[in-house]
C-alpha cells in the first residue's frame, strides 16, 4: 500500500469515527432513558440505551428481522452456537426472527451503550430487490443466522439523518420514509444483501424458512409436527430441517422450545402467573419437563428465577 492509499484509508477511518460520534450524540438526545423502545414518530425505528455492564446474566429476548448499529459501547449477541460482538460502529443484521441471548459488556453512566435499529420491512424490501438485483439473485452456499458488517460511512450517515428527522415532525413524515428506503438499498447492495433479499424472494428456501418461523411464532403452544410444517412450506422433511438450521442455527424443535420458554418467563415476570399455569399456557404437558428445560435455558428453576427477578 503506497502513501496515498494509507492517507485515504486513514481519512476514511477518521470520517467514519466522526459520523459514528455524531450518531451517538443524536441517540443520546432521542434515547434518553435506559432500555429498548420504539420511536413513536418513525415506524420501524427503535433504540437501545444501557448505562451499566451486565456482569452475570444474559438477557433472553427475540431479535426481530433487523439491521442495527452500535454507535457507542459494546454488546455480545449469542444465536445458537454463534457469538457476535456488536460495537464500534459495526452493523448487525438478522434477516429472520431469532431467539437470542444478549449481554452489555462495555457501558457506563457517562458513556452508555447506544444502539439504533430499523426493522426490516419485507413488503418494501420486496419492491426494492428487483431494482438492486435486476439479473436475479446470485447463488448462495453459506448462510448464517446473523451477519456482522464493518462500519460503513454512507450507511451510518443515512441512519444519522433518519434519527435527526425526529427533531422535526414534517421531516419524520416526509423525509424519513425516503431515508429508510435508502438504508434498505444500501443494505441490499452490501456484501450480505443477498441474504436479506432471499427472505422476500418467492419460493427461495430462506423465504420458506421465514414462513415456517412466522407460523411457529403464531402457534408455538401447539404440538410441533415436522411433516406438516415441511409440507406447508413445500420442502421435504430432510431439506426443511437442513435449511431451518442453516438460517436460524437451531432445529425447529429447539426454536419452538426457546419461544415457549421465553413466553413462559414473560408470563411469570410481567403477568404475575405461577409456573404451572405458565407451563400449560405455552404448551407443555409435563411440569417436570418444563422445569428441566427452563433450568437449562435460564440457569435456574422457574420458581427461583421468578423470585430472584422480583
C-alpha positions, 0 to 999 in steps of 0.5 A: 500500500503506497502513501496515498492509499494509507492517507485515504484509508486513514481519512476514511477511518477518521470520517467514519469515527466522526459520523459514528460520534455524531450518531451517538450524540443524536441517540443520546438526545432521542434515547434518553432513558435506559432500555429498548423502545420504539420511536413513536414518530418513525415506524420501524425505528427503535433504540437501545440505551444501557448505562451499566455492564451486565456482569452475570446474566444474559438477557433472553429476548427475540431479535426481530428481522433487523439491521442495527448499529452500535454507535457507542459501547459494546454488546455480545449477541449469542444465536445458537452456537454463534457469538457476535460482538456488536460495537464500534460502529459495526452493523448487525443484521438478522434477516429472520426472527431469532431467539437470542441471548444478549449481554452489555459488556462495555457501558457506563453512566457517562458513556452508555451503550447506544444502539439504533435499529430499523426493522426490516420491512419485507413488503418494501424490501420486496419492491426494492430487490428487483431494482438492486438485483435486476439479473436475479439473485446470485447463488448462495452456499453459506448462510448464517443466522446473523451477519456482522458488517464493518462500519460503513460511512454512507450507511451510518450517515443515512441512519444519522439523518433518519434519527435527526428527522425526529427533531422535526415532525414534517421531516419524520413524515416526509423525509424519513420514509425516503431515508429508510428506503435508502438504508434498505438499498444500501443494505441490499447492495452490501456484501450480505444483501443477498441474504436479506433479499432471499427472505422476500424472494418467492419460493427461495428456501430462506423465504420458506424458512421465514414462513415456517418461523412466522407460523411457529411464532403464531402457534408455538403452544401447539404440538410441533409436527415436522411433516406438516410444517415441511409440507406447508412450506413445500420442502421435504422433511430432510431439506426443511430441517437442513435449511431451518438450521442453516438460517436460524442455527437451531432445529425447529424443535429447539426454536419452538422450545426457546419461544415457549420458554421465553413466553413462559418467563414473560408470563411469570415476570410481567403477568404475575402467573405461577409456573404451572399455569405458565407451563400449560399456557405455552404448551407443555404437558409435563411440569417436570419437563418444563422445569428441566428445560427452563433450568437449562435455558435460564440457569435456574428453576422457574420458581427461583428465577421468578423470585430472584427477578422480583 
